[in-house]
Amino acid sequence: MTDGYVGNDFEIIGMVKKLRGKSRWFPFGTGNGVNRMLIDMMAKEGGGESEYVLLNSSGTDVGRKFYERIASPVLTDVKIDFGGLGVKDVYPQQVSDVWAEKPLYIKGCYTRAGAGTVTISGYNGGKPYTEKLAVNFPVKEADNAVMGSIWARAKVDQLMSEDWFGAQQGSVKEELKKEIVATALAHHIMTQYTSFVAVEEKRVVEGGVPKTVTVPVEMPDGVSYEGVFGECEVTDARKARFSFAPSVYGGGACVPPPPMTSQCGRLMNSVRCYKSRREYAASHKPAAVREKEPTSTKFKDLSKLDKSLIAVLAAYSRGTINGKAAGIEIRDGKLSVRILVAKANESIVSALTKLGLQNAQLNKQALVVTGVIAVADLEKLVDLKEVLYVRAN
């Protein structure tokens, strides 16, 4: 049950596919501006269905619909037999169950024209079920040209599902990438590696000099700017306490936001927006507050650090700390950390060691490196692009 604002979408989808087994996954999207791609793909790889609870809808109604759906699936353990028909590239390769009010679509190519029978089998209410459908594949079908694009989309989805973890790390298998690109270009569809390009022939230049125009970009419905980029806690009528409030999409300095622009208003462009808000904060803070802020973090993107670690950095900026800070045990100026990395190999461990990580231990399966690091070196970890997230261990 989630809004889907996580950042490692493909990794999660791959995990669902890996762990599915005989289970069924039913994700619920909550809110008006949810990450539907993640939620729908979790349901698809998990053999279930997705549901959405909007801000103005009834959670009770959605819950009742979910219960009715799982209480009486129309058909389970579905298998499709094309008999002697010449077919290939049929998707999905792993056929889902059939749920009430949700049809099952099968896409494929036939290699030769002709008539035949498709047999659908499975279990209905625990009892064996079989149905035969007569089909006729014509030599040419001019009325349904869109079917080619629909099949191509299904093929691309299948190819992407074969290496979700590689897609998350930006290193999908080369043979899969080439096939995805070839399919997309042949059928004019947009994918992770292809896009549509709009070419503007009209050019407007004022005074012979190109002009940058700020274009506002609205936040999704039901999502607050402060909820994503941080908010300010007023502790005194005369001043505000400035703090960091990082999220999975980036942190935000605790100040009134600057005007929303194309670089600062886009939800996914978190690093640039984070720096913009920090720069804005630096020019609007009282002198007393500015003096307390560590100069080394003035324009540093700390969105990879857990908020408790940022609190430790803030405490450290006021002097050497030992004992507990933000609920974290500090001994001799050091603390134990758990680092989520994009790739699990010895070169990552070596790079982290050079940044000050001691007693590094690599868990390749979980993509995690654990170790001990001095508080003074903590913020160095965010500079390594392979580092995704750091929290206390």
C-alpha positions in Angstrom: 0.0 0.0 0.0 2.0 3.0 -1.3 2.2 6.2 -3.3 5.1 4.6 -5.1 7.6 7.4 -4.5 10.6 5.2 -3.9 13.2 5.7 -6.7 14.2 2.0 -7.2 11.2 1.0 -9.2 12.8 -1.7 -11.4 14.6 -3.3 -8.4 11.2 -3.7 -6.6 9.5 -5.1 -9.7 12.4 -7.6 -10.1 12.1 -8.6 -6.5 8.4 -9.3 -6.9 9.1 -11.5 -10.0 11.8 -13.4 -8.1 9.8 -14.0 -5.0 6.4 -14.6 -6.6 6.3 -18.4 -6.7 2.7 -19.5 -6.2 1.8 -16.3 -4.4 -0.3 -13.4 -5.8 0.6 -9.8 -5.2 -2.1 -7.1 -4.9 -0.6 -3.6 -4.6 -2.8 -0.6 -3.6 -1.9 2.9 -4.8 -2.9 5.6 -2.3 -3.4 9.2 -3.4 -4.2 11.1 -6.6 -0.6 11.5 -7.9 0.8 7.9 -7.5 3.5 6.1 -9.4 1.1 3.9 -11.4 3.9 2.3 -13.5 5.4 0.8 -10.4 2.1 -0.3 -8.9 0.7 -1.8 -12.1 4.0 -3.7 -12.9 4.1 -5.1 -9.4 0.6 -6.5 -10.0 1.6 -7.8 -13.4 4.8 -9.6 -12.2 3.0 -10.7 -9.1 0.0 -12.3 -10.9 -2.5 -10.1 -9.1 -4.3 -6.9 -9.8 -3.7 -3.3 -8.7 -6.3 -1.0 -7.0 -6.2 2.7 -6.3 -7.6 4.6 -3.3 -8.0 8.3 -4.4 -8.1 11.1 -1.9 -11.9 11.5 -2.5 -12.7 7.8 -2.8 -13.8 5.3 -0.2 -11.2 2.9 1.1 -14.0 0.7 2.3 -15.3 0.3 -1.3 -11.9 -0.6 -2.6 -11.3 -3.1 0.2 -14.6 -4.8 -0.5 -13.8 -5.0 -4.3 -10.4 -6.5 -3.4 -12.0 -9.1 -1.2 -14.7 -10.1 -3.7 -12.0 -10.4 -6.4 -9.7 -12.8 -4.4 -12.6 -14.7 -3.0 -13.8 -16.0 -6.4 -11.2 -15.8 -9.2 -12.7 -16.7 -12.5 -9.9 -18.9 -13.7 -6.6 -19.9 -12.1 -3.5 -21.8 -13.5 -4.4 -20.7 -17.0 -2.8 -22.5 -20.0 -3.3 -21.8 -23.7 -2.8 -24.3 -26.4 -2.7 -23.1 -30.1 -2.9 -26.6 -31.4 -1.4 -26.8 -34.9 -1.6 -23.1 -35.6 1.6 -21.5 -36.6 2.3 -18.9 -33.9 5.4 -17.3 -32.3 6.3 -14.6 -29.9 3.2 -15.0 -27.7 2.9 -12.7 -24.7 2.6 -12.7 -21.8 4.8 -15.8 -21.5 3.6 -16.4 -17.9 -0.2 -16.2 -18.1 -2.0 -14.5 -15.2 -5.1 -15.7 -13.5 -8.4 -14.3 -14.7 -10.1 -12.0 -12.1 -13.7 -10.7 -12.1 -14.2 -7.7 -14.4 -10.7 -8.0 -15.8 -10.2 -9.7 -19.1 -7.0 -11.5 -20.1 -5.3 -10.4 -23.3 -2.9 -12.6 -25.3 -0.8 -11.1 -28.0 1.3 -12.9 -30.6 2.3 -13.3 -34.2 1.1 -16.0 -36.6 3.5 -17.3 -39.3 0.8 -18.5 -41.7 -2.8 -17.9 -42.5 -5.5 -20.4 -41.7 -8.3 -21.5 -39.4 -7.9 -23.5 -36.2 -8.8 -23.9 -32.5 -7.3 -22.4 -29.4 -7.8 -24.3 -26.2 -7.9 -22.5 -22.9 -7.7 -24.6 -19.7 -7.4 -23.9 -16.0 -9.4 -24.2 -12.8 -12.7 -22.6 -12.0 -13.6 -22.8 -8.3 -11.1 -25.6 -7.9 -12.6 -27.7 -10.7 -10.9 -28.3 -14.1 -12.1 -26.0 -16.8 -11.6 -26.2 -20.6 -12.9 -24.0 -23.4 -12.2 -24.1 -27.2 -12.2 -21.0 -29.3 -12.4 -21.1 -33.1 -10.0 -18.6 -34.7 -9.2 -17.6 -38.3 -6.0 -15.9 -39.2 -6.4 -14.0 -42.5 -3.8 -13.6 -45.2 -4.0 -9.8 -44.7 -5.9 -7.7 -42.1 -6.1 -4.0 -43.0 -8.6 -2.9 -40.4 -6.5 -3.4 -37.3 -3.1 -1.8 -38.0 -2.8 -0.8 -34.3 -2.3 -4.5 -33.3 1.3 -4.3 -34.4 2.1 -1.6 -31.8 0.1 -3.5 -29.1 2.1 -6.6 -29.7 5.4 -4.7 -29.8 4.6 -3.1 -26.4 4.0 -6.6 -25.0 7.3 -7.8 -26.4 9.2 -4.9 -24.9 7.6 -5.5 -21.5 8.7 -9.1 -21.7 12.2 -8.2 -22.6 12.5 -5.6 -19.8 11.2 -8.2 -17.3 14.1 -10.5 -18.1 16.6 -8.1 -16.5 14.8 -5.7 -14.0 17.9 -5.5 -11.8 20.1 -4.6 -14.7 17.6 -1.9 -15.8 17.7 -0.4 -12.2 21.5 -0.1 -12.4 21.5 1.2 -15.9 23.4 -1.9 -17.2 20.7 -4.0 -18.8 22.0 -6.9 -20.9 23.2 -5.6 -24.2 21.4 -8.2 -26.3 18.1 -7.3 -24.6 18.7 -3.6 -25.1 19.4 -4.0 -28.8 16.2 -6.1 -29.3 14.1 -3.5 -27.4 15.4 -0.7 -29.5 14.9 -2.6 -32.8 11.3 -3.5 -31.8 10.5 0.0 -30.7 11.9 1.6 -33.9 10.1 -0.9 -36.1 6.7 -0.2 -34.5 7.2 3.5 -33.5 6.7 3.1 -29.7 8.5 4.8 -26.8 10.6 2.7 -24.5 13.3 3.1 -21.9 15.8 3.5 -24.7 13.8 5.2 -27.4 11.8 8.4 -27.4 9.8 10.8 -29.7 11.6 14.0 -30.6 9.6 17.1 -31.3 11.4 19.5 -33.8 10.4 23.1 -33.6 11.1 24.9 -36.9 10.2 28.4 -35.6 13.0 30.3 -33.7 12.5 33.4 -31.6 15.6 35.4 -30.6 15.4 38.8 -28.9 18.1 41.2 -29.7 20.2 38.5 -31.3 20.7 36.7 -28.0 18.8 33.5 -27.0 16.7 33.9 -23.9 16.1 31.4 -21.2 12.4 31.2 -20.2 11.4 29.8 -16.9 8.5 27.3 -17.3 6.6 26.5 -14.1 5.9 22.8 -13.5 3.1 21.9 -11.1 3.4 19.2 -8.4 1.1 16.1 -8.9 -2.4 16.5 -7.4 -2.4 15.7 -3.7 1.4 16.0 -3.3 2.7 18.9 -1.3 6.0 20.6 -2.1 7.0 20.5 1.6 6.2 16.7 1.7 8.8 16.0 -0.9 11.5 18.7 -0.4 11.2 19.3 3.3 9.4 21.7 5.6 10.2 24.3 8.3 9.6 23.9 12.0 9.1 27.2 13.7 10.3 27.1 17.3 10.2 30.8 18.1 8.2 33.7 16.9 11.4 35.6 16.1 13.3 32.9 14.2 12.9 29.5 12.5 15.0 26.5 13.1 16.5 25.4 9.8 16.8 21.6 9.3 17.2 19.1 6.6 14.3 16.9 5.6 15.5 14.5 2.8 13.2 12.2 1.0 13.7 9.5 -1.6 13.6 12.2 -4.3 16.0 14.6 -2.6 16.3 16.8 0.4 15.1 20.3 1.0 16.4 23.1 3.1 13.9 24.4 5.7 13.0 27.7 4.1 10.2 29.2 2.0 10.6 27.7 -1.5 11.9 29.9 -4.3 9.7 30.4 -7.4 9.1 27.0 -9.0 11.0 26.7 -12.2 11.6 24.0 -14.8 14.7 22.9 -13.0 13.4 23.2 -9.4 9.7 22.2 -9.9 10.3 18.8 -11.5 9.9 16.1 -8.9 12.5 13.8 -10.4 15.2 16.5 -10.8 15.9 16.4 -7.1 19.6 17.2 -6.9 19.4 20.4 -8.9 16.3 21.5 -7.0 18.0 20.6 -3.6 20.9 22.8 -4.4 18.7 25.6 -5.6 16.8 25.6 -2.2 20.1 25.5 -0.3 21.4 28.5 -2.2 18.1 30.3 -1.5 18.4 29.4 2.2 22.0 30.7 2.5 20.9 34.2 1.4 17.8 34.3 3.7 19.1 32.8 7.1 19.9 35.0 10.1 23.6 35.3 10.6 23.5 33.3 13.8 22.0 30.3 12.0 24.5 30.6 9.1 27.4 30.4 11.4 26.2 27.0 12.9 25.9 25.4 9.5 28.9 23.2 8.4 30.5 25.0 5.5 31.4 21.6 3.9 27.7 20.8 3.5 26.6 24.2 2.1 25.9 22.9 -1.4 26.3 19.2 -0.8 23.4 16.9 -1.8 22.6 14.9 1.3 19.6 13.2 0.0 21.4 9.8 0.1 21.7 10.0 3.9 19.1 8.9 6.3 17.6 11.9 8.2 19.1 10.5 11.5 22.6 10.7 9.9 22.0 14.3 8.8 21.0 15.1 12.4 24.3 13.6 13.5 26.2 15.8 11.1 24.3 18.8 12.5 25.3 17.9 16.0 28.9 17.3 14.9 29.0 20.8 13.4 28.6 22.2 16.9 31.5 20.2 18.3 32.9 16.6 18.7 30.3 14.1 19.8 30.4 10.8 21.6 27.7 8.7 23.2 24.3 9.0 21.4 23.3 11.5 18.8 19.8 11.3 17.1 19.5 7.8 18.7 22.8 6.6 17.1 25.7 5.3 19.1 28.9 7.3 18.5 32.2 5.9 19.8 35.5 7.8 19.4 33.8 9.9 16.7 32.8 6.9 14.6 29.5 5.1 13.9 28.4 1.9 12.2 26.7 2.4 8.8 24.8 0.3 6.3 25.2 1.4 2.6 22.9 0.4 -0.2 24.9 0.3 -3.4 24.0 0.0 -7.1 26.6 -2.7 -7.8 28.0 -5.3 -5.4 31.7 -5.9 -6.2 35.1 -5.4 -4.7 35.7 -2.2 -6.5 32.8 -0.6 -4.6 34.4 -1.8 -1.3 37.7 -0.3 -2.3 36.2 3.0 -3.3 34.3 3.2 0.0 37.5 2.3 2.0 39.3 5.2 0.3 36.5 7.5 1.5 37.2 6.4 5.1 35.0 3.3 5.6 36.6 0.8 7.9 35.9 -3.0 8.5 33.9 -3.0 5.3 31.8 -6.1 4.7 30.1 -6.8 1.3 26.7 -8.6 1.0 26.4 -9.2 -2.8 22.9 -10.6 -2.7 21.5 -7.7 -0.8 23.6 -5.1 -2.5 24.7 -3.8 0.9 28.1 -2.8 2.3 28.4 -2.4 6.1 31.3 -0.9 8.1 32.4 1.9 10.5 33.2 5.5 9.5 34.2 8.7 11.2 31.4 11.2 11.5 33.8 13.7 9.9 33.9 11.5 6.8 30.2 10.6 6.6 29.2 13.2 4.0 32.0 12.0 1.6 29.9 8.9 0.9 27.3 10.9 -1.1 29.9 11.8 -3.7 30.2 8.2 -4.9 27.6 7.7 -7.6 27.3 3.9 -6.8 26.0 4.8 -3.3 22.2 4.9 -3.3 21.4 5.3 0.4 23.2 5.3 3.8 21.7 4.7 7.2 23.0 3.7 10.7 23.6 0.0 11.1 
